[in-house]
């Protein structure tokens, strides 16, 4: 079981003595999903077998992915402009449906008791009834099987369990909720959608995290990883990061959004954000749409790997419910290369992009060949690129101009310095479980490649520059720019052999204050 967070310890301390012995407070995303899964299994049996649902989806994906193993652009299905328009229309419809359902669930939590038809309608729109005629927001949480006999009678107990389950799942779509993730800590989540997306402005014959691109050898990966860890120490010297209390700080995500190589691949819950990265290029500190000359020919741009194609962008997507199922089936102690929200952070790029990340544990993972991701090629042209550039206000909607000043330049200087502190080296050596002899050998290898380990405090910015940066962008500045109001909704998980009395803090299927119990 993962380590208890400070949030969970605080709320746990509020429990009565007897309850404290037999229950735990959780903000865990995976706990929400496990409890919902248990309820759905009670209601629908094998139709809610998530292991089977995931296996079936993976089989579908493997059939799609087989055509991509060759690494040829032509193996990807073509997504036309009309197809993009339809995808955007559906995305808007999903968003409206989610907003309506979340508003409905909020009224339940405020005391409105849903009736039979309201509960069934919410469950049907969410995709939780096997007799539904079409998929709702989800299709894998409960597999659709229309015409296979009547649903069991919806008595008060079953309706209550269905209402609770729908409410639990809709919480995960609601922006501003504080949730806990293994290896990340507490994240203030942003609006989740039906899909996660990633857009790339060319076909590169693979899609890997920055740390593993270009087939680097093991030592080069370690060099880049050491610089990443040094960047994390540097970020902690800034006022906005060191004093940030709204959520956990996702150091790797912050570093990646300002230019560092990491083992993370960015995805987003917003289709237009993904299309922006598909149609635009970052040049000299600003974004611009691709020019016709850069997409007219297969090799119109320099630096492409073998098999690359500049004429086509690539759009990846995966249903968010697939990731949810994997969270529910995980052991709760590791991220297992799952998609995790970056959420609200002290620097604004992450939240502006509705950013999520997927960590790769090894250089071998490639999104292009991952059966859980669909991949489409998009024929690039100036009209499409200019349209999405204007839609995103020239990039201002995802790269805010009033962001922390000079951070990208600071981290570029850090990378170029090729120096790390002794504490950074020691952290990396511990993560690698190196013996003293192994650590000394690694230090020599790094020196031969030009990376210097400096004893004592290492300053990447002068004291004056750091003070100026902290004056320009303090934690107060960051807090003022966060537009999302956060809320806590802890769940109380009671041991299965415990009885909850009517006069206890837990009554019926819902606890006071909106706390859920299992």
C-alpha positions in Angstrom: 0.0 0.0 0.0 1.3 3.5 -0.8 2.4 5.9 1.9 -0.3 7.9 3.5 -0.3 11.6 2.5 -0.5 14.5 4.9 -4.0 15.2 3.7 -5.1 11.7 4.6 -3.4 11.8 7.9 -5.2 15.0 8.8 -8.6 13.8 7.9 -7.9 10.4 9.6 -7.0 12.3 12.8 -10.6 13.6 12.9 -12.1 10.1 13.2 -13.3 8.7 16.5 -11.0 6.3 18.2 -12.8 3.1 17.3 -13.4 4.1 13.7 -9.8 5.2 13.3 -8.7 1.6 14.1 -10.9 0.0 11.5 -11.0 2.5 8.7 -8.7 4.6 6.5 -9.2 7.9 4.8 -8.2 8.1 1.2 -7.9 10.6 -1.6 -6.6 7.9 -3.9 -7.6 8.0 -7.6 -7.2 4.2 -7.7 -9.3 3.8 -4.6 -12.2 5.7 -6.2 -12.0 3.3 -9.2 -11.6 0.1 -7.2 -14.7 0.9 -5.1 -16.7 1.8 -8.2 -15.5 -1.4 -9.9 -16.6 -3.5 -6.8 -20.1 -1.9 -6.9 -20.5 -2.4 -10.7 -19.5 -6.1 -10.3 -22.1 -6.4 -7.5 -24.7 -4.9 -9.9 -23.8 -6.5 -13.2 -21.5 -9.4 -12.7 -19.3 -10.4 -15.6 -20.5 -7.4 -17.7 -18.3 -5.3 -15.4 -15.3 -7.7 -15.6 -12.7 -5.0 -16.2 -9.8 -7.5 -16.8 -11.9 -8.9 -19.7 -12.9 -5.5 -21.0 -9.2 -4.4 -21.1 -8.2 -7.6 -22.8 -10.8 -7.2 -25.5 -9.7 -3.6 -26.1 -6.1 -4.6 -26.2 -6.9 -7.3 -28.8 -8.6 -4.6 -30.9 -5.6 -2.4 -30.5 -3.1 -5.1 -31.4 -4.9 -5.6 -34.7 -4.6 -1.9 -35.4 -1.0 -1.7 -34.2 0.2 -4.6 -36.4 0.0 -2.3 -39.4 2.2 0.3 -37.6 5.1 -2.1 -36.7 6.7 -1.3 -40.1 7.0 2.4 -39.0 5.7 3.6 -42.4 3.5 6.7 -42.5 1.2 5.1 -45.0 0.2 2.4 -42.5 -1.7 4.9 -40.5 -5.4 5.7 -41.3 -5.8 9.1 -42.8 -7.8 11.6 -40.8 -9.3 14.2 -43.2 -10.3 17.8 -42.4 -13.9 16.6 -42.3 -12.9 13.9 -39.9 -11.2 16.5 -37.7 -14.3 18.6 -37.7 -16.4 15.6 -36.7 -14.0 14.7 -34.0 -14.2 18.3 -32.6 -18.0 18.2 -32.8 -18.1 15.0 -30.8 -15.5 16.3 -28.3 -17.8 19.3 -27.7 -20.8 17.0 -27.2 -18.8 14.8 -24.8 -17.9 18.0 -22.8 -21.5 19.1 -22.7 -22.7 15.7 -21.6 -20.0 15.6 -18.9 -20.9 19.0 -17.6 -24.6 18.1 -17.4 -23.9 14.8 -15.6 -21.5 16.5 -13.1 -24.0 19.1 -12.3 -26.6 16.4 -11.7 -24.2 14.6 -9.3 -23.4 17.8 -7.5 -27.1 18.3 -6.8 -27.2 14.7 -5.3 -24.3 15.6 -3.0 -26.1 18.7 -1.9 -29.1 16.8 -0.6 -31.3 16.1 -3.7 -32.3 12.4 -3.6 -32.5 11.2 -7.2 -35.5 9.1 -8.2 -35.4 5.9 -10.1 -35.6 7.4 -13.6 -33.1 10.1 -12.9 -30.6 7.5 -11.5 -31.1 5.2 -14.5 -30.8 8.1 -17.0 -27.5 9.2 -15.4 -26.1 5.7 -15.5 -27.2 5.2 -19.1 -25.6 8.4 -20.2 -22.4 7.5 -18.3 -22.4 4.1 -20.0 -23.1 1.9 -16.9 -26.1 -0.1 -18.0 -25.5 -3.3 -20.1 -28.9 -3.0 -21.7 -28.2 0.4 -23.2 -28.7 0.7 -27.0 -25.6 2.9 -27.5 -22.4 3.7 -25.6 -22.4 6.7 -23.2 -19.3 8.5 -22.0 -17.8 5.1 -21.4 -18.2 1.7 -23.1 -15.8 -0.6 -21.3 -16.7 -0.1 -17.7 -19.9 -2.1 -18.3 -20.0 -4.0 -21.6 -23.0 -3.3 -23.6 -25.3 -6.3 -24.2 -28.7 -5.1 -25.5 -31.4 -7.6 -26.0 -30.0 -10.3 -23.7 -32.8 -10.3 -21.2 -34.4 -7.9 -18.8 -32.4 -6.1 -16.2 -33.0 -7.2 -12.6 -35.5 -5.3 -10.6 -34.2 -1.9 -9.4 -35.1 -2.0 -5.7 -34.1 0.8 -3.4 -30.8 -0.9 -2.4 -29.7 -1.5 -6.0 -30.7 2.0 -7.1 -28.8 3.5 -4.2 -25.6 1.5 -5.1 -26.0 2.6 -8.8 -26.4 6.2 -7.8 -23.3 6.1 -5.5 -21.3 4.5 -8.3 -22.3 7.1 -10.9 -21.5 9.8 -8.4 -18.0 8.3 -7.7 -17.1 8.0 -11.3 -18.4 11.5 -12.2 -16.1 13.0 -9.5 -13.2 11.9 -11.6 -14.4 14.1 -14.5 -14.9 17.1 -12.2 -12.2 19.8 -12.3 -10.6 21.0 -9.0 -10.8 17.8 -7.1 -7.8 16.9 -4.9 -6.7 13.3 -5.7 -3.7 11.3 -4.8 -1.5 9.3 -7.2 1.4 6.9 -6.4 4.8 8.5 -7.0 3.1 11.9 -7.7 1.3 12.8 -4.5 -1.7 15.1 -4.4 -2.9 16.7 -7.7 -5.6 19.2 -8.2 -7.2 17.7 -11.3 -8.4 19.5 -14.4 -11.3 18.6 -16.6 -11.0 15.1 -17.9 -12.5 14.1 -21.2 -13.5 10.9 -23.0 -10.0 10.7 -24.6 -6.4 11.6 -24.1 -4.7 13.0 -27.1 -1.2 13.8 -28.4 -0.4 15.8 -31.6 3.0 15.7 -33.4 3.8 18.0 -36.3 5.3 15.3 -38.5 5.6 11.5 -38.8 8.8 10.7 -37.0 8.6 6.8 -37.4 8.4 6.6 -33.6 7.1 8.5 -30.6 9.2 8.3 -27.5 9.9 10.5 -24.5 12.7 13.0 -24.9 15.1 11.1 -22.7 15.0 8.1 -25.1 14.8 9.7 -28.5 17.6 9.2 -31.0 18.7 5.8 -29.6 21.0 7.2 -26.9 23.3 4.8 -25.1 22.9 4.1 -21.4 25.5 6.7 -20.4 23.9 9.4 -22.4 20.5 8.6 -20.8 22.2 8.8 -17.4 23.7 12.2 -18.3 20.4 13.6 -19.3 18.8 12.2 -16.2 21.4 13.7 -14.0 20.7 17.1 -15.6 17.0 16.6 -15.1 17.5 15.9 -11.4 19.7 19.0 -11.1 16.9 21.0 -12.8 14.5 19.7 -10.1 16.8 21.0 -7.3 17.0 24.3 -9.1 13.2 24.6 -9.5 13.0 24.2 -5.7 15.0 27.3 -5.3 12.2 29.4 -6.8 9.7 30.9 -4.5 6.7 29.7 -6.4 7.8 26.1 -6.2 9.3 25.9 -2.8 6.3 27.5 -1.1 3.6 25.9 -3.3 0.9 24.3 -1.2 -2.1 24.0 -3.5 -1.0 20.5 -4.6 2.0 18.3 -4.9 4.7 19.7 -7.3 5.3 17.5 -10.3 8.9 18.4 -10.8 9.5 16.3 -13.9 6.4 17.7 -15.6 7.5 21.3 -14.8 11.0 20.6 -16.1 9.7 19.0 -19.3 7.4 21.9 -20.1 10.4 24.3 -19.9 12.8 22.3 -22.0 14.3 19.4 -20.1 14.5 15.8 -21.4 12.5 13.5 -19.2 11.1 9.9 -19.4 7.6 11.4 -19.7 5.4 11.8 -22.8 2.9 14.6 -22.7 -0.7 14.0 -23.5 -3.7 16.3 -23.1 -7.5 15.9 -22.4 -8.1 18.7 -24.9 -8.3 17.9 -28.6 -7.6 21.5 -29.8 -4.4 21.6 -27.7 -3.2 18.4 -29.4 -4.1 19.8 -32.9 -2.1 22.9 -32.1 1.0 20.9 -31.5 0.2 18.9 -34.7 0.0 22.1 -36.8 2.6 24.5 -35.3 6.3 24.8 -34.5 8.2 26.4 -31.7 10.9 28.7 -33.0 13.0 31.4 -31.3 10.9 31.5 -28.2 7.5 31.7 -29.9 5.0 29.6 -31.8 4.0 29.9 -35.5 1.9 27.8 -37.9 3.8 25.5 -40.2 4.6 27.0 -43.7 3.7 25.3 -46.9 7.4 24.9 -47.8 7.8 22.8 -44.6 5.1 20.3 -45.5 5.2 20.1 -49.3 7.7 17.2 -49.5 8.5 14.2 -47.5 11.9 15.6 -46.5 10.9 19.2 -46.4 12.4 19.7 -43.0 15.8 18.9 -41.8 16.8 16.5 -39.0 14.2 13.8 -39.7 14.9 10.2 -38.7 14.9 7.5 -41.4 11.3 6.9 -42.5 10.1 10.4 -41.3 7.6 12.3 -43.4 7.1 16.1 -43.1 3.9 16.1 -45.1 1.8 14.5 -42.3 1.2 15.3 -38.7 0.2 12.4 -36.3 -2.7 12.5 -33.9 -2.7 9.9 -31.1 -5.6 9.1 -28.8 -6.7 6.6 -26.2 -10.0 6.4 -24.2 -9.6 7.8 -20.7 -11.6 4.8 -19.4 -8.8 2.4 -20.5 -6.4 4.2 -18.3 -9.0 4.2 -15.5 -9.3 0.4 -15.7 -5.6 0.0 -15.6 -5.5 2.2 -12.5 -8.1 0.1 -10.8 -6.3 -3.1 -11.6 -2.9 -1.8 -10.5 -1.4 -2.7 -7.1 -1.6 0.9 -5.8 2.1 1.1 -5.2 3.5 2.1 -8.6 2.5 4.2 -11.6 2.9 1.2 -13.9 3.4 3.6 -16.8 -0.1 4.9 -16.5 -1.4 8.3 -17.6 -1.4 10.7 -14.7 -2.7 14.3 -14.5 -0.2 17.1 -14.0 -3.0 19.2 -12.7 -2.6 22.7 -11.2 1.1 23.6 -10.8 3.0 26.7 -9.8 4.0 27.5 -13.4 1.1 28.0 -15.8 2.0 26.0 -19.0 1.0 22.7 -17.5 -2.6 23.7 -16.5 -3.0 25.8 -19.7 -2.4 22.7 -21.7 -4.7 20.4 -19.6 -1.6 18.3 -19.4 -1.3 14.7 -18.4 1.9 12.5 -18.6 2.8 8.9 -19.3 6.1 7.7 -17.9 8.2 5.2 -19.8 10.2 2.9 -17.6 12.6 1.9 -20.4 13.8 3.2 -23.8 11.8 0.5 -25.6 8.4 2.0 -25.2 7.0 3.7 -28.3 3.5 5.3 -28.5 3.4 4.6 -32.2 3.5 0.8 -31.5 1.4 0.8 -28.3 -1.8 -1.1 -29.0 -3.7 1.0 -26.4 -3.3 4.1 -28.6 -4.9 4.8 -31.9 -2.8 6.8 -34.4 -4.0 8.8 -37.4 -2.0 10.7 -40.0 -3.2 14.2 -41.0 -2.2 15.8 -44.3 -0.9 19.2 -43.3 -1.7 22.3 -45.2 -1.5 26.1 -44.5 -5.2 26.6 -44.1 -5.5 23.9 -41.4 -2.4 25.1 -39.6 -3.4 28.8 -39.7 -6.9 28.0 -38.5 -5.8 26.1 -35.3 -3.1 28.7 -34.7 -5.7 31.4 -34.6 -8.1 29.3 -32.6 -5.5 29.0 -29.9 -4.7 32.7 -30.1 -1.3 32.2 -31.5 -0.4 29.8 -28.7 -1.3 32.2 -25.9 -4.0 29.8 -24.6 -1.5 27.1 -23.9 1.8 29.0 -23.6 0.7 32.0 -21.5 2.8 35.2 -22.1 2.6 36.1 -18.4 4.3 32.9 -17.3 7.3 32.7 -15.0 9.8 35.0 -16.7 13.0 33.5 -18.2 12.5 29.9 -16.9 13.1 28.4 -20.3 16.3 30.3 -20.6 17.4 29.3 -17.1 17.0 25.6 -17.8 18.7 26.0 -21.2 21.7 27.5 -19.4 21.6 24.6 -16.9 21.7 22.0 -19.6 24.6 23.8 -21.4 26.7 24.1 -18.2 27.1 20.3 -18.0 27.5 20.6 -14.3 25.6 18.9 -11.5 25.9 19.1 -7.7 27.2 16.3 -5.5 23.7 15.9 -4.0 22.2 15.4 -7.4 24.8 12.7 -8.2 24.2 11.0 -4.8 20.4 10.9 -5.4 20.9 9.3 -8.8 23.4 6.8 -7.3 20.9 5.9 -4.7 18.1 5.4 -7.3 20.5 3.1 -9.2 21.4 1.2 -5.9 25.1 1.7 -6.7 27.8 0.5 -4.4 30.5 3.1 -3.4 32.7 1.5 -6.1 30.0 1.6 -8.7 29.3 5.2 -7.9 32.9 6.1 -8.3 33.1 4.3 -11.6 30.0 6.2 -12.8 31.4 9.5 -11.8 34.5 8.8 -13.8 32.4 7.8 -16.8 30.4 11.0 -16.6 33.6 13.1 -16.4 34.9 11.4 -19.6 31.6 12.5 -21.4 32.0 16.1 -20.1 29.6 16.1 -17.1 31.2 17.5 -14.0 30.1 16.7 -10.5 30.7 19.8 -8.3 31.2 19.5 -4.6 29.3 22.0 -2.4 26.5 24.3 -3.5 26.1 24.8 -7.2 24.5 28.1 -8.4 22.9 28.1 -11.8 21.7 31.6 -11.3 23.5 34.4 -9.5 21.9 35.4 -6.2 20.8 38.7 -7.8 19.1 36.9 -10.8 17.4 34.5 -8.5 16.1 37.2 -6.2 14.8 39.2 -9.3 13.0 36.1 -10.7 11.4 35.4 -7.3 10.2 39.0 -7.0 8.8 38.9 -10.5 7.1 35.5 -10.0 6.4 34.7 -6.3 4.1 32.0 -4.9 1.5 34.8 -4.5 1.8 35.6 -8.2 1.3 31.9 -9.1 -1.7 31.5 -6.8 -3.4 34.6 -8.3 -3.1 33.0 -11.8 -4.7 29.7 -10.8 -8.3 30.0 -12.0 -9.5 26.6 -10.7 -11.0 26.4 -7.2 -10.0 23.2 -5.5 -12.1 21.0 -3.2 -11.4 18.0 -1.1 -13.7 14.9 -1.0 -12.1 12.3 1.1 -13.4 8.7 1.1 -13.6 6.6 4.2 -12.8 2.9 3.5 -14.1 0.7 6.3 -12.7 -2.8 6.9 -15.1 -5.4 5.4 -15.8 -7.1 8.8 -16.9 -3.9 10.5 -20.5 -2.8 11.3 -21.3 0.8 11.0 -24.0 1.7 13.5 -26.8 4.1 12.8 -25.6 6.5 15.4 -22.0 6.5 14.1 -20.3 8.9 11.7 -21.3 6.8 8.7 -25.0 6.3 8.0 -26.6 4.5 5.1 -24.7 4.7 1.8 -23.4 8.2 2.3 -21.5 9.9 5.1 -22.0 13.5 6.3 -20.1 16.1 4.3 -20.2 14.0 1.1 -17.6 11.5 2.3 -18.0 8.1 0.6 -17.6 4.9 2.4 -17.2 1.3 1.2 
